[in-house]
């Protein structure tokens, strides 16, 4: 499988669907706990290290730490708490090794999870404070009309969902994803771009999840959201830093609940018999919907695979947003225009190579004399 927990989990979900397997409730609860850890460390990294410098006027988190040491340390502590949770469940914090079809290779003792509780509880209070801090930031005026796409579930979606919701269009089974969406090559990029088959670009990730599932947030997260004053639905991508902070509260609060309710399962995994099948599964990575589809042979080997990550699904929408923001750029100094575009791209929390401070902006004025 792939190295990241979210890619491993999406692969496992797909294969289990193809094998006709449904993990028992205790294993599903552990997988939600693993995903809580993934969301905590990923959202903390993005909020404090990648996006906060944009709002506070710094080129990097290192530069920001000179004047905002407490803020950076808060983010690092929260990320450390998430990493510790992943390590406890996955065997190591980076590239976990315990995830497998049917469950885990091994499950932790309750005492090992309880040992993490104090740090997670402290991180929860930090996350609540972070929502208030983020909500007080100054956001560019940039409300957009989006089609939102996310997993549909009776809980706030993490590692599980049998349907995908499209705002304004209802839901369809995960197995039908490729009937409703398609990836295409574009001439100006080596990255694939996703559209609905109606031709619409769409947005997946925290804004999609919150707008569709806000009533399913953990009560602690709902309270933080209400106190923040953030208006729903959210249509300004620059405000996604607040949305991620709310999801941090949710992930930490749910993690504590899952630890408190935990009893080590008698069996770490369920056995299975390989069979030929088309297997499709999806989870909600921190960045958004992550879809895997495999063609399995009778021998259990993978004959074909298709993986659609959230960054590629959002790519076309990012470019559409940049087109929409373009009229504002002409009135700005070049550095300010570059910053506004970078800040917008980072609002999507794209893969790490796209989330750094990188943009070279060339503005061509058609009205300028030749």
N, C-alpha and C positions, 0 to 999 in steps of 0.2 A: 504494500500500500504506500501512499504518499506520506511524507514526513509529518505534516501538520495534523493536529488532532481533528480539525474540521474536515480535512480531506479524507482522513481515515474513517471518520464517522459517516460521512456521506457515502463513501464506498461500501461500508458495512451495511448501511441502511438499504442501499440498492440491492446488494447481494442477498440480504435477508428477504427482501420483497420477492426476488426471483426464486428463492428457495421455499417461499411460503412460510417463513418463520416470523413469529412475534415474540420478542424477548419478554420474560416475566417482569412484573411490575418492579421488583427490587433491582433488576439490571437496568431497566429504563430510568429509574430514579438516579442510579449511579451515573448514567450517561448524561442526564440533565445536570448533575453536579459537576461533571467534567466540563460540560459546556459553560456552566457558570464561571469556572476558572478561566476558560478560554476568553470569554467576553470580558472578564475583569481585567486580565492582563493586556488584552488588545485595546479595549476602550481607554484604559488608563494611559497606555503609550500614546494613543492618538490625541486624546484630549490635552494632555499636559506637555508632551514632547514635540508634537507635530503641528497641532492647531493653535494652542495657546500663544505661541510666539507671534502668530499672524495678528492676533487681536491686541497684543501688548506692545507690538512694534519692534520685535527682535528678529534677527536672521536665523536664530537657532535656539534650542533649549539651553545649550551651553552658555550662550550670551545672556539669555533670560535669567539664568540662575544667579548671575552676579547681583541683580536687583530683586529677584523673586525666589530666593533660596527655599523658603518655606513651601512655595507652590510646587517647585520641582521635587522637593523631598516628599511632599504628599503624593504626587504621582508615582514616584519610585516605590513608596511603601505599598501603595495599592497594587501596583504591578507585581511586587514581590509576593503579596498575599495570593494573587491569582496563580502565579507560577508555582507556589508551594502546593496549592490545591491540585494542579495538573500533575505535579511530580508525585504526589501521594497516590493518585488514581492511575496515572499513566506510566509510572516507573522512572520518569525523568521529565523535567520541566519543558525541555525543547525536544521535539521529535519523540513523543511518548511511544512506548513499545507494548502496552498491555491490551490495546484494543484489538478485538478479533470478532469474526463472525459468530453470532450467538451469545456474545457477552464480553468478558475480559479474560485474559490469561490467569489473572488472580485478582482478588478483591481485598481492600484494606480492612484491618481491624477497626472497630469503632473508636478505640483509643487513639489510633493514628489520626483520624479525622477530627476528633475532639481536641487534639493538641493544636489544631489550626484555628480553633474557634475564636480565641481572644484577638488574634491579628485580623480575622475577618470582621469581627464586631467593630474593632477600631476603624477598619477601612470603610465599613458601612457609614459610620458617622462622618468620615472624611468625604464620602461620596455625596451624602446629603448636603454638606457644606459646599461641595463642588457644584451642585445644581444651582444653588443660590448665587454662587460666584459667576457661573457661566451665564445665567439669566440676566445679570446686570451688565454684561458686555454690550458694546455698541455694535449693531449689526448693519451692514449695508442694506439699503432698501431694494429688495430683489425677490419679490414674490412671483412664483412661476406656477403654471398649470401643469401638473404631472399626472401620469398614469402610474400608480403605485402597484408593485407586485411583491407578495410575500407569502410564506406558508400560512395556511389556514388551520387552526387548531383550537381546541377548547381551553388551552392554556396559552400564556404568552409564548410565542413559538421559539424554540431553541433547537433541540436535536430531533424533533419529531413533527410529522405532519403528513397526512395522506392526500391533502389537496393544496392547490395554489390559488390564492385570491388575486384578482385583477380589479383594481378600483373601477367602479362603474360598469363592470361586466360580469361580476359573480366569480365563482370558483370552478375549477376543473381538477380531476385527479392528477397527482404528480406524474403518473405514468404517461399522461397525455401532454407533457410539457412541450415536446418537440412537434406536436400538432398545432400548438398555439404560438410558439416562438421559434425563431430561426437565427442562426449566426451567418454572417456574410463577411467576405473580404471587401475592403475599400481600398481604392487606389493609393491614397495618401498615407496609409498606415500598415504596419505588419500585424497589428492587433485585430482580432475578430471583433465584430460589433453585433449586438443582439437587437432585434426588433420583434414586436408582436407581428403575427402574419397579416394583421390589418395594416402594417406599415408604421405603427406608432413606436416611438422610442418609449422607454419606461425606466422607472427608478426603483431599485430594490435597496434594502438596508434599513437602518434605524428609523428614518422618517416614514418609510412604508409600514414598518411594523407598528410604530407608535400610533400612526393615524388610524390603522385598522384594528389594533388590539389594545388600545389604551385602557379599556375597561377591564382587561385581564392582567394588568400590571399587579405586582405584589402591593398590598395596601400601603406599605411604607413608601414605595415608589410613587403610587398615586398621590399620596400626601405631599411628597416633595414636588411633584409636577404641579399640583394645585397651588402650592405656595410660591412656585416660580413665576406664576402669571403668564406662562407660555400659552398662547392661544392655539387651539386645535380646530381644524387640521393645520399642520405646519406645512407651509409651501415655500419657505425661504431656506435654501440649502445652507446659508451661513449660520442659521440657528441650529444646525445639526449637532453642534458642540453641546448644546443644552440637552438635546435628545439623547446623545450618548451618555451624558452624565446621569440622566434619568434611568437609562438602561443599566448603568453601573450600580445604582441603588437597587434596582430589581435583582440583578445577578447576585449581589452580595446578600440581600435579604433572603432570597430563595435558597442560596447556598447554606445559610445558617439554619433555615427550616429543614432542609434535607439532611444535614448533619444531625440535628436533634432527633429526627425520626429514624435514623439509620440503624438497621440491624444487619450484620454481615450475612449475605446469602449463603445457603448451604452449598450451592454450586455456582462456580464463577461463569460458566457458559453452558449452552445447550449444544448437543451434537446435531449434525445434519447429514443428509445424503445428497451428494451432487446431482444435478439434473440440468438438462438443456432448458434455457429460459432467456427471455429478454428482461433484464433487471434494471429498474429505474428507482432512484431514491433521491431525496433532497433534505438538507438541513439549513438552518439559518446561521451561517457564519457571521462573525461580528460585522463584516462589511455587507452582508446581504445573502440572498438566496444562492445556494450552491447545489448544482444538479449533477448527478452522475448517472450514466446509462451504460450497461454492459450487455454483451451477447455472450452467454455461457454455453459451453458444450456439455455433452453428457458426462465427460470426464472431469467437469468442474473447472476447466481452464477457460480463461477469457479469450474470446476470439475477436472481439472488437470493443472499443471503449470510446465514450464521448463525455467530456467533462466541461461544464459551463460555469466558470467562476463568477463571483459577483462583480469584480472589476470590469470584465469584458461585457457583462450585461449592462453596466452603467456607462460604458464608454461612449456610446452614441448620445446618451442624454447629457453627459459632460460636455461634449462638443456642441450640442444644441444650446446648452446654457451659456457657453462661451460666445456663441453667436448672439445670444440675447443680451449679454452684458457689453458687447462691442460698442454700441452707441455711446456708452458712458466713458469709454476710454479716451476719446478724442479731447475731452475737456480736462483730462488729468495729466500731470507730469508723467514722464515715461516710467520712472521708478514706481510711482503710485499705481499706474495702470498695470504694470507687471505684477505688483503685489496683489491687486484686486483679482487678477486672473489666477495666480497661484493659490490664493486663499480659497477661491471658489473650487478649484480642482481638489485641494486637500479636504474640503468639506465632505467629499465623498469617501474619504479614507481609502484611496486606491492602494494597490499593492505598494510595498515600501519603496521600490525604485521610482515610482511615480509620485510619492508623497513628499519627497525631499524638495529643497529650494533649488529649482532647476531652470525655470522658464526663460527662454530668450524671445522677447516680444518685438516684432517688427510691425510698425504701423504705417500703412500706405494711405496717403490722403489723395483721393482722386481729384480734388479741387485745387491741389497745390500746383503752382506753375512747373512745367517740365524743365 
